[in-house]
Amino acid sequence: MKIPAGQSQKIISSPLSKISRRHFLKTTAGVIGAPYVLPSSVFGANTPGNRITIGCIGVGRMGMGDLVDMMGRTGVQVVAVCDVDSSRLQNAKLAVEKRYADDSTAGAYKGCATYGDFRELIARPDIDVVQIVTPDHWHAIPAIEAAKAGKDIFVQKPLTYTIEEGRVLSDTVHRYSRILQVGSQHRSNNRIRFGCELVLNGRIGKLHTVKVGLPTDPAGPVRATMPVPPELNYNMWLGPAPWFDYTEERVHPQKSLNRPGWLRVSDYCLGMITGWGAHYNDIAQWGMGMELSGPVEIEGKATYPVSGVWDVHGSFRIEYTYANGVKMICADSKTNKLGILFEGSEGWIFVDPSRVDAEPQSLLFSPIKPDEIHLCESKHHKQNFLDSVRSRKEPIAPVEAAHRSCSVCILGYIAMKTGRKLKWDPQREQFVNDEAANNMLSRPMRSPWHV
């Protein structure tokens, strides 16, 4: 399906997405059993009119961390949580209510609503922000529905599962004038920002090569079909993805918040190329000054497991060529050091979340002058998002840049799967004269979910 950038398109939705708010509030008032907005005594100076109310979709391993982080921000109130696993849902509800009970003068609070269907949470008119921390194949649909419902959105990376979804999401966010921040928190790292500014301002001369190093995933075990746990709505968890019989390694651990198996299953996640790649390739394009564009040629190769539930790539190497001649080589950590290395005609800059290094070392003491290129500065990624919600100015990791960074990762995945050199038009967001590759820009969706 051809989707030129910026063109009006049909929005991802389901036949049930248009829930009547009046009907929803009427039928759920008794279930929620608590007012939507906390009394001002709970938050003191943060009166209800000044608070940002948040509903959290997905409260597993990453979701709980992001939920707790949001509750730690001033002027924020989490009012609802949603998950298809009822045990995780209740765990999140208890965490929210305990936090607000501890903060209140009364020492008690029972105002966090729970939902098993994200559409019911999004239908609430009192929610300002929706936080989405679900498996990757479930990012686009709730984010698009939230934007259409007038919500601002914080969504974990990678932005979407396909390039088609990303284009529709970016266009929808802009069409409805919403704020979206993706969880590319490395942009809020001062060391990384400084390293990218050095590159953009020519401190290493003419940039010619960028090397990105990523980890890889192991192959997984062969498992027999298991009964679906009673607390898991497995059909809803699969959502638009193909049906497969349940095994715990396909979803997430039932007794812990350890790393879930879905991160290694290609129906839900494309592997480390989008996992860590959404971070490091994003920084690479940021430092190259290409965050709103992309490569013009891609060539890749990879190894894949021959058995087991986990089927994402193992060792890999992808070479991207940009229109200005710069090459980006993204490969596993046996080939490239973990992080991002910018190589120029007069030196190099290396960045990762813990450090910035350079050759010559004197570059590290080179100040960025007032009249030079300065990237957006953020001291805290979620606070930057909340500040944008209030000011209506773009956050440090906005939707179009997130879409382009995610696209680079997916382009690498497609190149690895096809095993041939591909030519890409970053303006039209189409492969040149390669219909088979263009068919991989979208995916079939299981009914009732569709584009």
C-alpha positions in Angstrom: 0.0 0.0 0.0 1.5 3.3 -1.0 1.4 6.0 1.6 3.1 9.2 0.6 4.3 11.3 3.5 1.8 13.8 4.7 -1.1 12.4 2.7 -4.5 12.0 4.3 -5.2 8.3 5.0 -7.6 5.9 6.4 -6.8 5.5 10.1 -6.1 2.2 11.9 -9.1 1.4 14.0 -11.5 -1.4 14.9 -15.2 -1.7 14.3 -15.7 -1.1 18.1 -13.5 2.0 18.4 -16.4 4.5 18.5 -17.5 3.8 22.0 -20.2 6.3 23.2 -18.6 8.3 26.0 -22.0 9.0 27.5 -22.9 5.2 27.4 -19.5 4.3 28.8 -19.6 6.6 31.7 -23.2 5.6 32.5 -22.5 1.9 32.5 -19.1 2.0 34.3 -19.9 4.6 37.0 -20.7 1.9 39.6 -17.8 -0.2 38.6 -15.2 2.5 39.1 -16.6 3.4 42.5 -14.5 6.5 42.9 -14.4 10.1 41.5 -12.2 10.6 38.4 -10.4 13.6 39.9 -8.7 13.6 43.3 -9.6 16.2 45.9 -7.1 19.1 46.0 -6.1 18.2 49.6 -4.2 15.2 48.2 -1.9 17.4 46.1 -1.9 20.7 47.9 -1.0 23.5 45.6 -1.5 21.3 42.5 -5.2 22.0 42.1 -7.2 19.7 39.9 -7.4 22.2 37.1 -3.6 22.3 36.9 -2.9 18.6 37.0 -2.2 16.4 34.0 -4.3 13.2 34.3 -2.8 10.1 32.9 -4.1 6.7 31.9 -1.5 3.9 31.5 -2.0 1.2 28.9 0.4 -1.7 29.6 1.7 -2.1 33.1 4.2 -5.0 32.9 8.0 -4.9 33.1 8.6 -1.5 31.4 5.1 -0.3 32.0 5.4 -0.3 35.8 8.7 1.5 35.6 7.2 4.2 33.4 4.1 4.4 35.6 6.2 5.0 38.8 8.3 7.5 36.9 5.2 9.5 35.9 3.8 9.4 39.4 7.0 11.0 40.6 6.5 14.1 38.4 4.9 17.2 40.0 1.4 18.0 38.9 0.6 14.6 37.5 -2.2 12.2 38.5 -2.5 8.6 37.3 -6.2 7.9 37.3 -6.5 4.7 35.3 -4.5 1.6 34.3 -5.1 -1.0 31.6 -3.7 -4.4 30.9 -4.9 -7.7 29.4 -3.2 -9.6 32.3 -5.5 -9.1 35.4 -2.7 -9.9 37.9 -0.5 -7.2 36.4 -3.5 -4.9 36.3 -4.2 -5.3 40.0 -0.5 -4.9 40.9 -0.5 -1.6 39.1 -3.7 -0.4 40.8 -2.3 -1.2 44.2 0.9 0.6 43.4 -1.0 3.8 42.3 -3.3 3.8 45.3 -0.5 3.1 47.8 1.5 6.0 46.3 -1.4 8.5 46.5 -2.5 7.2 49.9 1.0 7.8 51.3 0.9 11.4 49.8 -2.6 12.2 51.2 -3.4 13.7 54.6 -6.1 11.1 55.0 -3.7 8.2 54.4 -6.1 6.4 52.1 -7.0 6.5 48.4 -9.0 4.2 46.2 -9.4 6.2 43.0 -7.4 4.2 40.3 -9.8 2.6 37.8 -8.8 -0.6 35.9 -9.6 -1.7 32.4 -8.9 -4.7 30.3 -9.7 -2.9 27.0 -7.7 0.2 26.1 -10.6 1.6 24.2 -12.6 2.1 27.4 -9.7 4.0 29.0 -9.3 6.2 25.9 -13.0 7.0 26.0 -12.7 8.7 29.3 -13.1 12.5 28.7 -11.2 13.4 31.9 -7.9 11.8 30.8 -5.3 14.2 29.3 -2.5 11.8 28.5 -2.3 8.2 27.5 0.9 6.3 28.3 1.4 3.2 26.0 3.9 0.5 27.1 2.7 -2.6 25.4 4.4 -5.2 23.1 5.6 -3.5 19.9 2.8 -4.9 17.7 0.3 -3.1 20.0 1.8 0.5 19.8 0.2 2.0 16.8 -3.5 1.2 17.2 -4.0 2.6 20.7 -1.7 5.6 20.0 -3.8 6.5 16.9 -7.1 6.1 18.7 -5.7 8.2 21.6 -4.8 11.0 19.2 -8.2 10.9 17.6 -9.8 11.2 21.0 -7.8 14.3 21.8 -5.2 12.8 24.1 -1.5 13.5 24.2 0.7 10.4 24.1 3.8 8.9 25.6 4.7 5.7 23.9 7.7 3.4 24.4 10.1 2.8 21.5 10.1 1.5 18.9 7.3 3.8 17.7 5.5 1.2 15.6 5.8 -2.3 14.2 5.7 -1.3 10.5 6.6 1.8 8.5 3.0 2.1 7.3 1.7 2.3 10.9 4.3 4.9 11.6 3.3 7.1 8.7 -0.4 6.9 9.7 0.4 7.6 13.4 2.6 10.6 12.6 0.0 12.1 10.2 -2.8 11.5 12.8 -0.9 13.2 15.6 -0.3 16.2 13.4 -3.9 16.2 12.1 -5.3 16.3 15.6 -2.6 18.7 17.0 -1.5 16.3 19.7 1.8 16.0 21.5 3.6 12.6 21.2 6.9 11.7 22.9 8.5 8.4 22.2 10.6 6.7 24.9 14.0 7.5 23.2 15.4 8.7 26.4 19.0 8.8 25.2 18.1 12.2 23.6 17.7 13.5 27.1 21.3 12.5 27.9 23.6 15.5 28.1 26.7 13.5 27.0 25.0 12.1 24.0 23.6 15.5 23.0 27.0 17.2 23.4 28.7 14.5 21.2 26.1 15.0 18.5 26.5 18.7 18.6 30.2 18.3 18.1 29.6 16.2 15.0 27.0 18.6 13.6 29.3 21.6 14.1 32.1 20.0 12.1 34.6 19.3 15.0 35.6 16.0 13.3 35.7 17.5 9.8 33.6 16.0 7.1 31.5 13.1 8.4 31.9 10.0 6.3 31.0 6.9 8.4 28.8 6.1 11.4 29.1 2.8 13.2 26.3 1.6 15.4 26.8 -1.5 17.7 23.8 -3.4 19.0 23.4 -6.6 21.1 21.7 -9.7 19.8 19.1 -12.2 21.1 19.7 -15.9 21.6 17.7 -18.7 20.0 14.9 -20.1 22.2 13.7 -23.5 23.3 11.1 -25.7 21.6 8.0 -25.7 23.8 4.8 -27.6 23.7 1.5 -25.8 23.8 0.4 -24.7 27.3 -3.0 -23.8 28.7 -3.7 -20.1 28.7 -3.4 -18.7 32.2 -6.9 -17.6 33.5 -5.6 -14.1 34.3 -4.5 -13.5 30.7 -6.8 -12.4 27.8 -4.6 -14.1 25.2 -6.8 -13.2 22.3 -6.6 -9.5 23.1 -2.9 -9.8 23.8 -2.4 -11.2 20.3 -4.6 -8.5 18.9 -3.7 -7.8 15.2 -0.9 -10.5 15.2 -1.5 -14.0 13.8 -3.0 -16.6 16.0 -0.6 -19.1 17.6 -1.2 -21.5 20.5 0.0 -20.2 23.8 3.3 -20.8 25.4 4.7 -18.7 28.2 7.9 -18.0 26.2 5.8 -16.4 23.5 4.2 -13.8 25.9 5.6 -12.9 29.3 6.5 -14.6 32.6 3.4 -15.2 34.8 5.3 -15.1 38.1 7.6 -12.2 37.6 8.4 -9.0 35.6 11.5 -10.5 34.0 12.3 -9.9 30.4 9.4 -11.2 28.3 9.7 -13.7 25.5 7.7 -11.6 23.0 10.8 -9.4 22.5 12.3 -12.4 20.6 9.3 -13.3 18.5 9.0 -11.6 15.1 5.2 -11.4 15.1 5.4 -9.0 18.0 8.9 -7.5 17.8 11.6 -7.4 15.1 14.5 -8.1 17.5 17.3 -5.9 18.6 17.3 -4.0 15.3 14.2 -2.2 16.6 14.8 -2.9 20.3 18.1 -1.1 20.9 18.2 0.1 17.3 15.4 2.5 18.0 17.7 4.1 20.5 21.1 4.0 18.8 20.0 4.5 15.2 17.9 7.4 16.4 21.0 9.0 17.9 23.0 8.3 14.7 20.5 10.1 12.6 20.3 13.0 15.2 24.0 13.5 15.0 24.0 13.2 11.2 21.4 15.9 10.9 19.1 13.3 9.1 16.4 12.8 11.7 13.6 13.7 9.3 14.9 11.8 6.4 16.6 8.4 5.8 19.0 6.4 3.7 18.7 5.9 -0.1 20.3 2.4 -0.2 20.3 -0.5 2.3 22.0 -3.8 2.3 22.0 -6.4 5.1 22.5 -9.9 6.2 21.8 -11.9 9.3 21.5 -15.3 10.9 18.3 -16.6 12.3 17.3 -19.5 14.6 16.3 -22.7 12.9 13.9 -23.9 15.7 12.1 -22.8 18.8 9.6 -20.0 19.6 12.2 -17.2 19.4 12.9 -16.4 15.8 14.3 -12.9 15.6 17.8 -12.2 14.1 21.1 -13.2 15.7 24.4 -11.8 14.4 23.9 -9.2 11.6 25.4 -6.4 9.6 23.5 -3.7 7.7 25.0 -0.9 5.6 23.0 2.2 4.9 24.0 4.8 2.4 22.6 8.4 2.6 22.2 10.9 -0.2 25.2 12.9 1.0 27.4 9.9 0.8 27.6 9.1 4.5 27.5 5.4 5.3 26.0 4.0 8.5 27.1 0.5 9.4 24.8 -1.1 12.0 26.0 -4.4 13.3 26.1 -6.7 16.3 28.5 -6.1 19.1 31.1 -8.6 17.8 31.6 -6.3 14.8 30.9 -2.8 16.3 31.4 -1.5 19.8 28.0 -1.0 21.6 27.1 2.6 21.0 27.5 5.1 18.2 30.8 6.0 16.6 31.0 9.1 14.2 34.0 9.1 12.0 35.1 12.2 10.1 38.1 13.4 8.1 39.7 15.0 11.1 38.8 12.7 14.0 36.0 10.7 15.7 33.3 11.0 18.4 31.9 8.0 20.3 28.8 8.2 22.4 26.8 5.8 24.5 24.5 6.5 27.5 27.5 6.4 30.0 30.1 8.4 28.2 31.4 10.5 25.3 34.9 9.9 23.9 36.8 11.6 21.1 40.0 11.7 19.0 41.6 14.1 19.4 40.7 14.3 23.1 40.8 18.1 22.9 37.4 17.9 21.2 35.8 17.1 24.5 36.7 20.6 25.8 35.4 22.4 22.7 32.4 24.5 23.7 29.4 24.9 21.4 29.3 28.6 20.6 26.0 30.5 20.8 25.9 30.9 17.0 26.5 27.2 16.3 24.0 24.3 16.0 22.3 23.5 19.3 20.1 20.5 19.7 17.1 20.5 22.0 18.1 20.2 25.6 16.2 18.0 28.1 17.2 17.2 31.7 14.5 14.5 32.1 12.7 12.7 29.3 9.3 12.4 30.8 9.4 15.9 32.3 10.2 17.2 28.9 7.1 15.5 27.6 4.9 16.9 30.4 6.3 20.4 29.8 5.4 20.0 26.1 1.9 19.0 27.1 1.5 22.2 29.0 3.3 24.5 26.5 2.1 22.7 23.3 5.7 22.9 21.9 7.3 19.8 20.4 9.1 17.5 22.8 12.7 16.3 22.3 11.6 13.0 20.7 8.6 14.0 18.6 6.5 11.7 16.4 7.9 12.4 13.0 11.6 12.0 14.1 10.5 8.9 16.0 8.9 7.5 12.9 12.0 8.2 10.8 14.3 6.5 13.4 12.0 3.5 13.6 11.8 3.4 9.8 15.6 3.1 9.6 15.5 0.0 11.8 12.6 -1.6 9.9 14.4 -0.9 6.6 17.4 -2.8 8.0 15.1 -5.7 9.0 13.6 -5.8 5.5 17.1 -5.8 3.9 18.2 -8.6 6.2 15.1 -10.7 5.3 15.4 -10.1 1.5 19.2 -10.5 1.4 19.6 -8.0 -1.4 20.5 -4.3 -1.9 17.5 -2.1 -1.7 17.0 1.4 -3.0 14.8 3.6 -0.8 13.0 6.9 -1.5 12.8 8.7 1.9 10.4 11.3 0.5 7.8 8.9 -0.9 8.7 6.2 1.7 8.8 3.5 -0.9 11.4 1.1 -2.3 12.4 1.9 -5.8 11.2 -0.8 -8.3 10.8 -3.5 -5.7 7.2 -4.5 -5.1 8.1 -7.5 -2.9 10.0 -5.2 -0.5 7.2 -2.6 -0.6 4.8 -5.3 0.5 6.8 -5.6 3.7 6.1 -1.9 4.6 2.8 -3.1 6.1 1.3 -6.3 7.5 -1.9 -8.2 7.4 -3.9 -7.7 10.6 -6.1 -10.3 12.3 -9.8 -9.3 12.4 -11.3 -7.0 13.7 -8.1 -4.9 13.7 -7.2 -3.4 10.4 -5.7 -0.5 8.4 
